[in-house]
């Protein structure tokens, strides 16, 4: 084994052990203790986060922020990594935004000049554009850690109608159309709810919760898959060509959209009860370009909203 290979193997071993002695490494790599000491000194000089303790029980310890060993990428793999990071560029908030920037700087600086130029061309030609919502999510990283730690969180939440204190058990986070969402079991409502992270004003307390007490999906993927097949209501909306074009950009409704060769199209799908209000708000600006056929509950919600809007403009002083 060459010295370079030994250093890489040593980095992998140290990452796994976290606590070790020079003697242990010397025995594992079949080299002298002096050689191990020199190797560890080189790793420290290269930035590997080690610290040592003297004495009978002393040894080496790796700090919390571990450094991964070098990884060899092909040109296509390097472009794929950049492509993945590029998809996050326009999110206003990310759990590890500064780390993402640092990763890209390190990554690009290690590439040959011709590959840097090739990736720069991708950067200039391909953009994963996300609308700027002007909504900051300062507690995104905190909620990310709550979720990863599998803890409950008591939060101060500002909904559309009021501000409240509630305890939630997050099952994950997902991003959509430039906003971050946290599906969680709300112990106040005793049911699953979706919370917009930018509307979480304060994380008051984080603590463990008893496992198995609440009906919580095992993963955020499982939750989203169940949402996809929700069947509380049969939704049927007839659309003109203009209505079709508008609905094609909305992922929730687009999956139930069928277009007609001659003119317009129809949305025919199942939705859950919680989506009715949202669909009403989304469809209302379509005017005559959308006609709700089912369910009757959605038609009544839209009628109520139209009447409230009429009352507002009929009584307000312009």
Phi, psi and omega in degrees: 000128179287167180297318180299317179296320181296319180296319179294314178298323179294320177299317179297316181295316181296319178301324181284321184282312184072319176235131185196170174242161178296325179296320179298316179293321180300317179293319182292324183259005177055045176229172180285160178297325179297319179297318178299317180299319178294319179297317180295323177297319178295321179295319178297318179295331179278357177105005179290127191279083179247150166219153186240156177232136180270166178110177184298322182261013184286179181164199180250147178226145177262136181290171184302316182277094180282152177250128182281152178291163180300144178236133180270124178250142167283169180298318180294321179293321178299317178294324179295319177298314179297319181301317181295317179293326180298329181295340182263357191302320188262009172285128181298323181229140174221149180301328182228059185295312181296322178294324178298317179296316179297318179300314182294322178296312179297317184296312182292323181293337180273351183274150174300155185302320181294326177288324175300317179294321179296318179290325177299325178294320176299316182299326181278341186251337184234127180225132172269083188288134178232130180299139178280110185276352183057030179242110178279145177237074185296340182260015182300311181295322178298316179291327176299315180292323176301316181294313181297323180284352182057050179250166170267155181227131171265120187234157168258116189241135179254102180273187180297326188255332185200170176251137185213162174256128180211156177255128182234156175241097184293142174254352179163187177225147171214151181250141178207127178054037175086002180240151178257137181235147180233096173290131185208156173276121180266117181287343177284315181271349183056043177197168178288138176223159176248125182248132173283127186294327180292346179265000174278110186276331183204138171261103188280317184207145174233130181204159177294159176230154182294124180292140176085357183279329185244145179283086186246132175301151183291334182209163177292331176297317179298318179298313182294324178294322178292324178296323181299328184252023178301143185222037177291321182223146173269115183261130179219115182229125177272137187233146168277179178301319179295318178298321178299314182299321179291319183287336180298337182270353181254113190298325182297314183277332183298330182289344177252011186270133172235127179263149179259142181300321185280307187195133172069206183184190181212143171261122182223106187197174175256141178224163178268168184299322182295342182271350184302311182298317180297315180300319179299314180295325182285319185280331185308315180292349179291339182062228182283359179278357176219131178236114180284123178261323177212152357274167180297327180298322179292321178299318180294321178298316180295318178301317181296319180294320179295317180295318179296323178292320177297315179299320180300312183280338180283333184256341182284152179267112181267000000 
